[in-house]
Amino acid sequence: MSIIHPLRSNPIAIIGLSAIFPEASNTEEYWTNIIRGKDCIKDVPPDRWKIEDYYDSDIFAEDKTYCKRGGFIPDVDFNPMEFGLPPNILEVTDSSQLLALIAAREAFADSGYGLNTAKFAKNIRERTGVVLGVGGGQKIISDLTGRL
């Protein structure tokens, strides 16, 4: 008895790719950083949080962190209306969900279909999926848990 791998009878094709990484707004910048050996880990930018408010070199200091460096993604412009979202829901929407919308849009554009959904035939849409990978925790989960 032979077992046929599912991909043999249902092959897949990756037709578009998108990513947002520290110091890289897209996959091209990401790979360029890798090729150049760029270190994208840096001190916490002042617009993220004040190091003096949270940092302490003592790893046992209460309510402090002993790390003051990290990988920070670039600022991303987000227009909720572009995605059919009312602006008033942004306060209760985690930024990782908004970034996922941007990444999915960019992957679709990278596929060669652009943003022209009419060009994306119905039979292709029915057999298409989007795979999202998200690193880190959701920023608003603590606030939501506190409210509950």
Residue frames relative to the residue before (quaternion, step in Angstrom):
aa qw qx qy qz dx dy dz
M 1.0000 0.0000 0.0000 0.0000 0.00 0.00 0.00
S 0.1408 -0.7895 0.5924 0.0774 3.56 -0.83 0.98
I 0.3031 -0.7333 0.5822 0.1773 3.51 -1.09 0.77
I 0.2502 -0.7641 0.5803 0.1296 3.55 -0.82 1.04
H 0.4249 -0.6981 0.5192 0.2502 3.52 -0.76 1.07
P 0.5637 -0.6423 0.3996 0.3316 3.64 -0.88 0.90
L 0.6475 0.5322 -0.3372 0.4286 3.60 1.05 -0.63
R 0.5673 0.5851 -0.3957 0.4234 3.60 1.16 -0.35
S 0.7497 0.3594 -0.2142 0.5127 3.56 0.95 -0.81
N 0.7655 0.2039 -0.1228 0.5977 3.59 1.24 -0.38
P 0.0687 -0.8364 0.5423 0.0403 3.60 0.40 1.13
I 0.2539 -0.7510 0.5892 0.1561 3.54 -1.22 0.55
A 0.1336 -0.7580 0.6312 0.0957 3.53 -1.27 0.43
I 0.2764 -0.7200 0.6106 0.1798 3.55 -0.93 0.89
I 0.0795 -0.8491 0.5222 -0.0032 3.55 -0.39 1.25
G 0.7915 0.1232 -0.0824 0.5929 3.57 1.23 -0.17
L 0.0809 -0.7982 0.5970 -0.0017 3.53 -1.09 0.76
S 0.0425 0.7801 -0.6223 0.0477 3.54 -1.10 0.73
A 0.0662 0.7932 -0.6033 0.0490 3.56 -1.15 0.57
I 0.1180 -0.7338 0.6620 0.0964 3.51 -1.29 0.52
F 0.0544 0.7987 -0.5902 0.1037 3.54 -0.54 1.24
P 0.6751 -0.4409 0.3566 0.4720 3.60 -1.22 0.14
E 0.8500 0.0765 -0.1122 0.5091 3.54 -0.94 1.03
A 0.7312 0.3480 -0.2330 0.5385 3.61 1.20 0.39
S 0.2441 -0.7927 0.5475 0.1108 3.55 -0.61 1.17
N 0.7935 0.1246 -0.0671 0.5919 3.60 1.24 -0.25
T 0.7073 -0.4778 0.3126 0.4167 3.56 -1.30 0.21
E 0.6097 0.5568 -0.3615 0.4331 3.61 1.03 -0.67
E 0.6676 0.4797 -0.2970 0.4858 3.59 0.92 -0.89
Y 0.6119 0.5644 -0.3369 0.4398 3.58 1.06 -0.79
W 0.7098 0.4415 -0.2638 0.4814 3.59 0.79 -1.03
T 0.6019 0.5453 -0.3589 0.4600 3.60 1.06 -0.66
N 0.6379 0.5220 -0.3195 0.4675 3.59 0.98 -0.82
I 0.6538 0.5056 -0.3134 0.4676 3.59 0.96 -0.83
I 0.6675 0.5094 -0.3018 0.4515 3.58 0.85 -0.99
R 0.7231 0.4257 -0.2400 0.4882 3.57 0.98 -0.84
G 0.4269 -0.7216 0.4500 0.3074 3.58 1.27 -0.12
K 0.2684 0.7991 -0.4972 0.2054 3.57 1.16 0.59
D 0.3237 -0.7185 0.5861 0.1880 3.54 -0.93 0.94
C 0.1430 -0.8296 0.5380 0.0431 3.59 -0.42 1.19
I 0.5285 0.5791 -0.4227 0.4546 3.57 1.28 0.27
K 0.0885 0.8114 -0.5659 0.1166 3.56 -0.73 1.07
D 0.6762 -0.4445 0.3672 0.4587 3.55 -1.31 0.05
V 0.6184 -0.5533 0.4091 0.3795 3.53 -1.17 0.63
P 0.4057 -0.7096 0.5120 0.2641 3.62 -0.73 0.99
P 0.5969 -0.6081 0.3879 0.3513 3.62 -1.03 0.74
D 0.6545 0.5139 -0.3306 0.4452 3.62 1.12 -0.51
R 0.6114 0.5343 -0.3587 0.4605 3.63 1.26 -0.09
W 0.7087 -0.3251 0.2057 0.5914 3.55 0.87 -1.01
K 0.5295 -0.6338 0.4669 0.3161 3.51 -1.22 0.59
I 0.4669 -0.7017 0.4658 0.2695 3.55 -0.61 1.16
E 0.6793 0.5130 -0.3069 0.4256 3.59 0.87 -0.91
D 0.6322 0.5340 -0.3384 0.4478 3.62 1.17 -0.42
Y 0.8205 0.2829 -0.1053 0.4855 3.59 1.02 -0.73
Y 0.6834 0.5126 -0.2866 0.4336 3.59 1.14 -0.53
D 0.1144 0.7323 -0.6691 0.0539 3.50 -1.22 0.74
S 0.4592 -0.7035 0.4658 0.2777 3.60 -0.78 0.95
D 0.5824 0.5552 -0.3678 0.4662 3.58 1.27 -0.35
I 0.3589 -0.7732 0.4793 0.2087 3.57 -0.45 1.19
F 0.6914 0.4624 -0.2783 0.4802 3.59 1.23 -0.30
A 0.4067 0.7135 -0.4804 0.3078 3.61 1.24 0.06
E 0.4388 -0.7139 0.4848 0.2505 3.57 -0.83 1.00
D 0.8576 0.1212 -0.1172 0.4859 3.55 -1.17 0.76
K 0.6161 0.4980 -0.3551 0.4963 3.57 1.14 0.64
T 0.2897 -0.7045 0.6078 0.2245 3.52 -1.34 0.20
Y 0.3367 -0.7436 0.5363 0.2146 3.57 -1.05 0.66
C 0.6158 0.4969 -0.3549 0.4980 3.57 1.23 0.41
K 0.0423 -0.8098 0.5852 0.0068 3.55 -0.91 0.89
R 0.6377 0.4624 -0.3331 0.5182 3.56 1.23 0.48
G 0.1372 0.7964 -0.5817 0.0926 3.54 -1.18 0.51
G 0.4889 -0.6052 0.5218 0.3499 3.52 -1.35 -0.07
F 0.0586 -0.8234 0.5637 -0.0298 3.56 -0.54 1.18
I 0.3772 -0.7301 0.5186 0.2359 3.56 -0.74 1.01
P 0.5832 -0.5830 0.4226 0.3761 3.57 -1.15 0.53
D 0.6051 -0.5156 0.4407 0.4169 3.56 -1.25 0.33
V 0.1554 -0.7830 0.6000 0.0525 3.54 -1.03 0.88
D 0.3485 -0.7145 0.5649 0.2214 3.58 -0.85 0.96
F 0.0262 -0.7984 0.6015 -0.0111 3.56 -0.90 0.94
N 0.0956 -0.7706 0.6296 0.0237 3.54 -0.78 1.11
P 0.3353 -0.7840 0.4806 0.2047 3.60 -0.24 1.22
M 0.6146 0.5700 -0.3518 0.4166 3.58 1.06 -0.69
E 0.5778 0.5923 -0.3664 0.4255 3.58 1.15 -0.58
F 0.7423 0.3588 -0.1922 0.5323 3.57 1.18 -0.60
G 0.5427 -0.6445 0.3856 0.3760 3.57 1.27 0.21
L 0.5072 0.6402 -0.4229 0.3925 3.58 1.17 0.54
P 0.4177 -0.6791 0.5287 0.2914 3.59 -0.93 0.77
P 0.5663 -0.6457 0.3953 0.3257 3.61 -0.89 0.90
N 0.6378 0.5705 -0.3426 0.3878 3.61 1.04 -0.63
I 0.6294 0.5301 -0.3636 0.4366 3.66 1.16 -0.14
L 0.4700 0.7078 -0.4339 0.2997 3.59 1.24 -0.23
E 0.6064 0.5822 -0.3522 0.4115 3.58 1.06 -0.71
V 0.7696 0.3175 -0.1711 0.5269 3.61 1.06 -0.68
T 0.5817 0.5423 -0.3814 0.4712 3.57 1.24 0.39
D 0.4283 -0.7112 0.4956 0.2551 3.55 -0.78 1.01
S 0.5684 -0.6252 0.4182 0.3332 3.56 -1.01 0.82
S 0.6032 0.5590 -0.3740 0.4288 3.62 1.07 -0.57
Q 0.6217 0.5229 -0.3439 0.4710 3.60 1.11 -0.58
L 0.6545 0.4981 -0.3097 0.4770 3.59 1.00 -0.77
L 0.6404 0.5095 -0.3195 0.4778 3.57 1.00 -0.78
A 0.6176 0.5444 -0.3421 0.4529 3.60 1.07 -0.70
L 0.6279 0.5242 -0.3349 0.4677 3.60 1.02 -0.73
I 0.6569 0.5004 -0.3052 0.4743 3.56 0.96 -0.89
A 0.6665 0.5035 -0.3064 0.4565 3.59 0.89 -0.91
A 0.6462 0.5068 -0.3265 0.4678 3.61 0.97 -0.79
R 0.6392 0.5199 -0.3236 0.4652 3.59 0.98 -0.83
E 0.6851 0.4840 -0.2852 0.4637 3.57 0.92 -0.92
A 0.6214 0.5225 -0.3444 0.4714 3.62 1.06 -0.67
F 0.6330 0.5184 -0.3231 0.4756 3.57 1.03 -0.78
A 0.6510 0.4981 -0.3107 0.4812 3.59 0.96 -0.84
D 0.6542 0.5235 -0.3024 0.4544 3.59 1.02 -0.83
S 0.5817 0.6222 -0.3620 0.3788 3.59 1.16 -0.53
G 0.5503 -0.5994 0.4099 0.4121 3.56 1.21 -0.37
Y 0.5985 0.5540 -0.3612 0.4521 3.55 1.26 -0.19
G 0.3472 -0.7307 0.5094 0.2933 3.56 1.23 -0.31
L 0.6496 -0.4743 0.3725 0.4629 3.55 -1.02 -0.73
N 0.4469 0.6912 -0.4402 0.3587 3.56 1.29 0.36
T 0.1947 -0.8254 0.5203 0.1006 3.57 -0.02 1.27
A 0.5574 0.5915 -0.4030 0.4208 3.60 1.14 -0.41
K 0.6393 0.5303 -0.3077 0.4642 3.57 1.11 -0.71
F 0.6419 0.5024 -0.2973 0.4973 3.56 1.24 -0.54
A 0.3022 -0.8187 0.4596 0.1649 3.56 0.18 1.33
K 0.6362 -0.5679 0.3738 0.3646 3.55 -1.14 0.75
N 0.6705 0.4989 -0.3239 0.4434 3.62 0.87 -0.82
I 0.6316 0.4937 -0.3395 0.4920 3.61 1.15 -0.46
R 0.6298 0.5443 -0.3348 0.4416 3.61 0.96 -0.85
E 0.6681 0.5184 -0.3076 0.4361 3.58 0.96 -0.82
R 0.7457 0.3618 -0.2051 0.5206 3.58 1.18 -0.45
T 0.5659 0.6064 -0.3646 0.4233 3.56 1.23 0.39
G 0.0467 -0.7832 0.6196 0.0222 3.54 -1.09 0.74
V 0.2704 -0.7193 0.6120 0.1872 3.53 -1.29 0.36
V 0.1531 -0.7730 0.6115 0.0712 3.54 -0.86 1.01
L 0.1056 -0.8045 0.5841 0.0217 3.56 -0.72 1.12
G 0.0880 -0.7612 0.6400 0.0571 3.52 -1.06 0.82
V 0.0492 -0.8061 0.5897 -0.0111 3.57 -0.75 1.03
G 0.1947 -0.7739 0.5931 0.1071 3.55 -0.92 0.94
G 0.7507 0.3665 -0.2740 0.4765 3.55 -1.07 0.65
G 0.5621 -0.6150 0.4434 0.3304 3.54 -1.28 0.25
Q 0.5541 -0.5790 0.4647 0.3764 3.50 -1.24 0.28
K 0.5082 -0.7107 0.4095 0.2625 3.53 -0.85 1.06
I 0.7652 0.3985 -0.2309 0.4498 3.61 0.91 -0.74
I 0.4089 0.7426 -0.4673 0.2508 3.61 1.21 -0.07
S 0.6410 0.5200 -0.3324 0.4564 3.62 0.99 -0.76
D 0.6493 0.5090 -0.3178 0.4672 3.58 0.96 -0.84
L 0.6676 0.4949 -0.3086 0.4628 3.58 0.94 -0.86
T 0.6386 0.5158 -0.3285 0.4673 3.58 0.98 -0.82
G 0.6389 0.5362 -0.3195 0.4497 3.58 0.99 -0.81
R 0.6522 0.5142 -0.3112 0.4619 3.56 1.02 -0.82
L 0.6548 0.5093 -0.3134 0.4622 3.58 1.01 -0.80
